[in-house]
Amino acid sequence: MERFFRYTLTILISTVAAMEFYQVVMRYILELPVMGLEELLVYPTLWLYFLGSVNASREDTQIKANVLDVFLKTDKAKLIVRVIADLLSVIVAGWLTYWAYDYFRYALRVWKESPTLYIPTFYAECALFIGLVLMTFYAAWYLVKNSRRLFLAPSSEKGA
């Protein structure tokens, strides 16, 4: 899975950077704007944003404000706060995924096309739903993992 994200995100960010560079050179240096490049750029950009978010969720490296960790002294107290945060993350991500699914169904039903190139916008819009499903999955995975550490660690220490 790590290899998939590494290569996919590298390809997507390189594509976005190359397309932006090409547009800047054509528009501002050669004064020959490329029609439709901005709307084409939306597709890899949205996938880059959401797959990057999924990757941060998978690695558990998203931005966090762990202010309570400064005040909490024991590892168990910190783990309790982490489990509560994971539970809230699953709830919020699940709620957003529910709304993203509604939008996904709408985009599939309406099947809009981009104004210049007539590319179905569904291919960019579905990144929202797919990304949120995967982020919810990883949030739930960390909730289970940290809950197990919280509830199973004391019993294993007693047996030792």
SULRAQUI-V424023 format. One record per pair of residues at least 6 apart in sequence whose C-alpha atoms are under 6 Angstrom apart, sorted by the first residue. I is the first residue (numbers start at 1). J is the second residue. Records with the same first field share a line. If there is no record, write none. Layout:
I=J  J
This chain:
12=44  48
26=32  33
27=33
36=116
43=124
47=127
50=131
54=135
56=62
57=135
58=138
83=143  146
86=143
90=136  139  140
93=136
97=132
100=129
101=129
104=126
107=122
112=120  121
113=119  120  121
